[in-house]
Amino acid sequence: MVQTLLVIDDSMDIHRLLDVRLRPEELVIYHAMSADEGLQKVRELKPDLVLLDVELPVRSGFEVCQTLKLDPALADIPVIFLTASTDIHTKVQGLELGAVDYVIKPFDPAELRARVRAALRTKRYHDLLSARANVDGLTGIWNRSYFNQRFGEEIAAAQRYGRLVSLVMLDLDHFKTHNDTFGHPFGDRILQVVGDILHSAVRTTDAPCRFGGEEFALVLTETPAEGALIIAERIRQKIAATIFRAKDANIPVTASFGVTCSEAFGIESVSVARMIQAADGALYRAKNEGRNRACLAAPPGVAP
């Protein structure tokens, strides 16, 4: 997988030079000419590495680095400072803010490539370990720990920037009965198939997660409530149409769904707890209304 790098520097000559010097590394390189443009591109692109000039106009590279490290969604992106200064105090200040390295201008080509290569190698290992820790071992989709982190980030973006996020909660109907009647291997097979269905039904920007036991959650970015309900219904139909065999018989498996969206709450009142509570309430309404259906949560303060 090709890694990405963002250069934030107010000198076009530096951008051109870095393009040439780093060409052998086969990276995708993006460019920003100011602190504000750089921060915007980091949020949009989530690059694997940022090369950041210390002496930017208006806002210094130190301020940019501090902003990145205070944002949970961006804090793990490594930063290498670019500077013409050899002052020890400057280096110490940058490292204490969370930068991983310094490259002194003018660049030695071999040293530049070696430092960039080392930072990207460390980032790749970190991503692999993080992904492994956040994947559910049975279903192969994201686990509860990842859900907590990712949904928290999406809610923070909804609160700060008004971004849209929908939450779908689903629970397999009569799962305990299936487990008790046909054995845990059969139950595990159901969970694995449902995990595959969820993974194939959403975009790469979304997050299908095993919430716990036979309950799953979908974090759907930039998706209104109506769109989330359509996705839930599509998944519901696919689960119901899947043939599960046990003891030479076809065993029907269904799921119930609850759906909510951040737009129902507004920037001031949306929160992780309130959205989970709303989706969970809609899910149990689906159970009470006969199971194997998807229900949209009523707006806050309105009876379902």
N, C-alpha and C positions, 0 to 999 in steps of 0.2 A: 504494500500500500504506500503510495507516494505521500510524503509528509509535506506540510505547508509551513511557510515562514512569512512573517510580516515585518517589514522594515519601517520604522517610524523615525524620520529624519527630515529636517527642513532644507537639506542640500540635495539638489537633483544630481549633482556630481557623485555624491555618496551612493545614491540609488543605482546609478549606472555602473559604478565601480563594483558594488556588491553583486549586481546581476552577472557581471563578467567573472568575478572571483569565485562565485558559488555555482557557476554553471555546471562544473563537473559533478556536483552533488545530486543532480537530478531532483531538485526541489521545485515545488510550486511557490513562487515568490510574489507576495503582494506588497503594495507600497502605500504609505501615508505621509503627507508632508507637514502635518501639524498634530498636536496632542489630541485635540478633539476628534479629528478625522481618524487618528490611530485608535482611540478608544471605541469609536463607532465600529470600525472594521474588526477589532478584536471581538466585540460582542456578536457581530454578524458571522464572522468566519471561524472563530474558535481555532486559531492556528496552533501548530505544534510548538512554535518558538517565536518569540518577539525579539528583534534587534532594535534597541531603543536608544536614541541619542539623549545624552544627559542634558545638553544645553539647547532645549527647544524654546522658541519664543512663546510668550503668554503664560504657558504652564510648563514647568521643567519636566524632564524625564523622571525625576524622583517622584513628582506628584502623580504622574501617569502610573508609575509602578505601584505606588501606594494605593491608588484607586483600584487597580487590577487585583491586588492581593486582598483587598477588603471585600471583594465580590466573590461569594462562594462558587459561582458558576465559572469564574475566570482565574481563581487563585492558583490552580495547578498548572497553568500555562507558564513555562520557564521564560525568564527574561535575561537577555545578555545586554549589558550597557555598552554603548559606543561612546568614546570620549577621547579628546586629545590631552586630557589632564592625566598626569602621573601621580597626583597628590594622593597620599595614603588615606587621608581623611575622607576624600571624595569616594574612594573605593569602599572604605568601611561603611560609609553611609548607605551606599547602594546595596551592599550585601546584607546589611541589617534590615533593609526594606523588603528583602526577599529575592533579589536578583541572584542568578546562579553563577554569573561570570562577568568579566569585563574584557573588551577588546579595545586596544589603544590605537587611535588614528595617528599616523597613516598605518594601514593594515599590512602586516606581513601575510601574504597569501596562504602559505602553509599553516601558519598559526591560526588564522581566521577559520579556515576549513576544519582544522582539528578541533577547535573550541565549539564550533557549530555542530560538528559531527558528534562530539561527546554529549552535548546538551540534548540533541535529538535522540541519541541512543538511550539515554536515561529516561526521557519522556516516553519512548516506546515501551521500555520495560515497565514503567509505572502504569501505563495504560493497560498492558497485558495483565498485570497483577490486579489492578482495580477491576477490570472486566471479569476476571475469574472469581473475585470475591463477591461480585454483585450478580452472578448468574445462578439461578435455581438449578440444583444438580439433577433433579428429576425431569423437569420440563424443558430446560434449555433456554427459557426466557428469563427476564430480569426478576430478581427476588424482592422481598419486602424492604430490605435495606436500601436497595437502589430506588425503589418506589418512593421511600421517605425522602431521600436526597433529591431526586429528580422532580417530584411533585412540589417539594418545598421551593426549588429554584423557579419553577413555572409560576407558582403563586406569587413569589417575590417580583417576577417580571410583570405579572398582572397588576400588582399593587403599584409598582413604580412607573410602568410605561403603558398600562391599560391593555396589555396583550391578552389575547383570548386563549383560554384553555378549558377543555371539557374533560370530565371524569366519568368513566363507565365502570361500574362495579358489577360483577356477575358471580353467581353461585350455582354450582351444579345441583340439580334437583334430585332428591332421594339418594344422594351419594353414599351415605352410611349404609343404606339398605343394599346397594350394589356391592359394597365392600364386604358386608356381613354374609351376603348370599353367595357371592362368587369368588371371594378371596381378595386379599390385598394386591396381588399381581394384576388382577383385572382392573381394580381401582386405579393402580398406577398407570395402566395402559390408557385409561380414560383421560387422566390428567395429562399424559404425554401428547395424546392426539389433540386435546383442547389447546395445549400450548402451541402446537404446530399451526392450528387453525388461527389462533390469535396473531402469531408471528406473520403469517401470510396475508392477514386481512388489513394490516395497517401500514402506514408509510414509515420510512426509515427515521423520520423526525419524531415519530410517536414512540410510546413506551408500553409494550405489553408486559405485565408483571404478575407473578404469582403472589397474591396478597397473604395467603395462609390457608393451609388445608385444601379444601375444594373451592376456595374463593379466589377470584382473579380481579385485576384492575387494569384499565387502559387509560393512559395519559395521552390525550389527543391535543396537539398544539394547533393554534389558530383554527379551531373547529367550533362552529356555533352549535347550540343545543340540537337543532334540527339535523345537522350533519352527523353529530354523535349518535343520535337516535337511529339514523339510517344505518350507520356502521354496526351498532348493537343488533339491530334486526337482521342484518346480513349474517352476522356471526351466529345469532340464535338459530337461524334457518339451517346454516351449515352444520352445526352441532347436531340438530335434530335429524338431519338427513344422513348422518354418518352411521354406518352399520357396525355395531359392536357384537362380537360373537362370544358366547359363553355357554358351556354344557349343551353344545349343538343347537343353540337357539339364538335368534337375533334379540338383543337387549336394547330397548329404547333408552336413549340418554338425552336429557334436555337441560337447559339452564335458564335461570331468571336473571333479569338485568335491571339495574337502576342507573339513570343518566342525569347528570347536572352540568352546568356550564358557569364559568366565572361571570359572564354578562348578566346573569340573574341577580348577582349580589352587588355589583358595582365596585369601583376601585377602593372605596372607603371601607367596605365591610367584608370583602372576600378574604377567606382564610383557608388554610389546609383543613382545620377541624370542621368548619362549617360546610365545606364542599363534600368531605367524606361523609358527614352526617346526612346531608341532603341526598347523596347518591345511595347511601345505605338505606335511608327511609324509602326511597323509590324502589329499591330492590325488594324490600320486605313487603311493599304494597303489591309488587308483581307476584310474590309468593302467595299472599293472601287472596289474590284474585284468580288463582288457579295454576300458577307456575307456567314455565315455558312461554314467557312474554317479556317485553321490555317496557318499562315505565319511565316517563320523564318526571323529574322532581318538580313539585310546584314551586313557584317563586317564594322567597322568604316572606313569611307573614300571611301567606295564602293557604288555606286548607286544601289538601289534595282531593 
